[in-house]
């Protein structure tokens, strides 16, 4: 069984990633399980740049494969904001409520509320070879918060061809089609059968 380290300790992300990659014979460990306390500052202006940074930083702490991701919400009427700054849109990193309020405020009076989530995953194998996978979920921004599930912008994002926000849909249903799910499926396609249980 081969180890894969995740650059996150977010329980929601870890659970989702573990479920989707279950076909592979991986032992998945989180950043904190490796004893890593360093916060990997996102200094680049692209999701891919930040994902690569986190993957490369984590590789300094282990000799096995690592997986890092970065996600952004891109709103068309706001020229792509909050984009790569999604987690700190209102200033404080991780203040989801403030981020949602700022976004709704900035969209007041806008007729175009179309948006999309994009996740970029960087997987670096035990040999140092790098693979990049992507996933996109299109939708619209609601006019008010709805639902009690999820995290981040889930309470104000309505996926394409649906009438409920991600927070109203719930985690189990969301994980069937989310941007992160699509990025992980893309990664599975890129890796093929290199790491499935029959070849490890």
ChimeraX attribute file (.defattr): number of C-alpha atoms within 10 A of each C-alpha:
attribute: neighborCount
match mode: 1-to-1
recipient: residues
	/A:1	12
	/A:2	14
	/A:3	17
	/A:4	22
	/A:5	27
	/A:6	26
	/A:7	25
	/A:8	19
	/A:9	13
	/A:10	11
	/A:11	10
	/A:12	12
	/A:13	13
	/A:14	16
	/A:15	11
	/A:16	17
	/A:17	18
	/A:18	15
	/A:19	11
	/A:20	17
	/A:21	18
	/A:22	13
	/A:23	14
	/A:24	19
	/A:25	17
	/A:26	19
	/A:27	12
	/A:28	20
	/A:29	18
	/A:30	19
	/A:31	19
	/A:32	14
	/A:33	12
	/A:34	13
	/A:35	9
	/A:36	12
	/A:37	9
	/A:38	10
	/A:39	11
	/A:40	15
	/A:41	9
	/A:42	17
	/A:43	10
	/A:44	14
	/A:45	11
	/A:46	16
	/A:47	23
	/A:48	22
	/A:49	15
	/A:50	24
	/A:51	26
	/A:52	25
	/A:53	20
	/A:54	24
	/A:55	24
	/A:56	20
	/A:57	17
	/A:58	25
	/A:59	20
	/A:60	8
	/A:61	13
	/A:62	14
	/A:63	15
	/A:64	16
	/A:65	23
	/A:66	28
	/A:67	27
	/A:68	24
	/A:69	27
	/A:70	23
	/A:71	25
	/A:72	23
	/A:73	24
	/A:74	21
	/A:75	22
	/A:76	15
	/A:77	15
	/A:78	17
	/A:79	9
	/A:80	14
	/A:81	18
	/A:82	20
	/A:83	21
	/A:84	23
	/A:85	21
	/A:86	23
	/A:87	21
	/A:88	15
	/A:89	20
	/A:90	19
	/A:91	12
	/A:92	11
	/A:93	13
	/A:94	14
	/A:95	14
	/A:96	20
	/A:97	14
	/A:98	15
	/A:99	23
	/A:100	22
	/A:101	16
	/A:102	14
	/A:103	20
	/A:104	16
	/A:105	11
	/A:106	13
	/A:107	18
	/A:108	10
	/A:109	8
	/A:110	9
	/A:111	8
	/A:112	13
	/A:113	19
	/A:114	19
	/A:115	23
	/A:116	22
	/A:117	21
	/A:118	23
	/A:119	24
	/A:120	28
	/A:121	26
	/A:122	27
	/A:123	26
	/A:124	23
	/A:125	17
	/A:126	16
	/A:127	9
	/A:128	14
	/A:129	9
	/A:130	16
	/A:131	15
	/A:132	19
	/A:133	22
	/A:134	23
	/A:135	21
	/A:136	20
	/A:137	19
	/A:138	18
	/A:139	20
	/A:140	21
	/A:141	23
	/A:142	18
	/A:143	13
	/A:144	11
	/A:145	19
	/A:146	17
	/A:147	15
	/A:148	14
	/A:149	14
	/A:150	18
	/A:151	13
	/A:152	17
	/A:153	24
	/A:154	25
	/A:155	25
	/A:156	24
	/A:157	30
	/A:158	26
	/A:159	24
	/A:160	14
	/A:161	9
	/A:162	11
	/A:163	14
	/A:164	18
	/A:165	26
	/A:166	26
	/A:167	22
	/A:168	21
	/A:169	21
	/A:170	16
	/A:171	17
	/A:172	10
	/A:173	11
	/A:174	19
	/A:175	19
	/A:176	13
	/A:177	15
	/A:178	21
	/A:179	23
	/A:180	29
	/A:181	23
	/A:182	22
	/A:183	22
	/A:184	23
	/A:185	18
	/A:186	17
	/A:187	21
	/A:188	19
	/A:189	11
	/A:190	13
	/A:191	14
	/A:192	10
	/A:193	14
	/A:194	12
	/A:195	17
	/A:196	17
	/A:197	14
	/A:198	10
	/A:199	9
	/A:200	12
